[in-house]
Amino acid sequence: MPDPLRILVIHGPNLNLLGAREPAVYGRETLADIDRRLTATAKAAGARLKAYQSNHERRLVDRVQQAALEAVDFIIINPAAYTHTSVALR
């Protein structure tokens, strides 16, 4: 049996406020809700998933670099506000 794929999901700034910040705009689903759903989907597909969130660009970059040491196969990133401003994450 082959090793399961290792997936890292990285969430950028302010996503920790999902469900609480402007629920009329962003909805009531929390980041924990999203991570649980992603983890269940990965598990059903035979993969392992870890999620990470930070409001600090440096920590996000560090986590991307650390993933190589952990033999992560895929990184899925929602950089949030850093989508338009972070050359380092791009």
C-alpha positions in Angstrom: 0.0 0.0 0.0 1.5 3.3 -1.0 2.1 6.1 1.5 -0.8 8.6 1.6 -0.4 11.9 -0.1 0.5 14.6 2.4 -1.3 17.9 1.9 -0.7 21.2 3.7 -3.4 23.8 3.6 -2.3 27.3 4.5 -4.7 30.1 5.5 -3.6 33.7 5.5 -4.5 36.7 7.6 -7.9 37.3 9.1 -9.3 33.9 8.0 -9.2 32.9 11.7 -12.1 35.4 12.1 -14.4 33.5 9.7 -17.8 33.0 11.3 -17.4 36.0 13.6 -16.3 38.9 11.3 -19.2 40.3 9.3 -21.2 37.1 9.1 -23.7 38.8 6.8 -20.8 39.2 4.2 -18.6 36.2 5.0 -21.1 33.7 6.4 -21.2 31.9 9.7 -18.9 29.0 8.8 -15.7 29.1 10.9 -12.2 28.2 9.8 -12.4 25.2 12.0 -15.5 24.1 10.1 -13.7 24.4 6.8 -10.6 22.5 8.1 -12.8 19.7 9.4 -14.5 19.4 6.0 -11.1 19.5 4.2 -9.7 16.9 6.5 -12.6 14.5 6.0 -12.4 15.0 2.2 -8.7 14.2 2.2 -9.2 11.2 4.5 -11.9 9.8 2.2 -9.4 10.2 -0.7 -6.7 8.4 1.2 -4.6 11.5 1.9 -3.4 13.2 5.1 -4.1 16.9 5.5 -2.7 19.4 7.9 -4.0 23.0 8.1 -2.1 26.1 9.3 -3.2 29.7 9.7 -1.3 32.8 10.6 -1.8 36.5 10.4 2.0 37.0 9.9 3.6 36.8 6.5 6.9 35.6 7.9 5.3 32.6 9.6 3.5 31.7 6.5 6.7 31.7 4.5 8.4 29.7 7.2 5.6 27.1 7.1 5.9 26.8 3.3 9.7 26.2 3.7 9.2 23.7 6.5 6.8 21.7 4.3 9.8 20.5 2.2 11.4 19.0 5.3 8.2 17.1 6.1 7.9 15.6 2.6 4.6 17.4 1.9 3.4 16.5 -1.5 1.0 19.4 -2.1 0.4 22.9 -0.6 -3.0 24.5 -1.0 -2.9 28.2 0.0 -5.5 30.8 0.5 -3.2 33.8 1.1 -6.2 36.1 1.8 -5.0 39.7 2.0 -1.5 38.5 0.8 -3.0 37.5 -2.6 -2.2 41.0 -3.9 0.7 42.1 -1.7 3.0 39.2 -1.0 5.9 38.6 -3.4 7.4 36.2 -0.9 4.4 33.9 -0.9 3.9 34.1 -4.6 
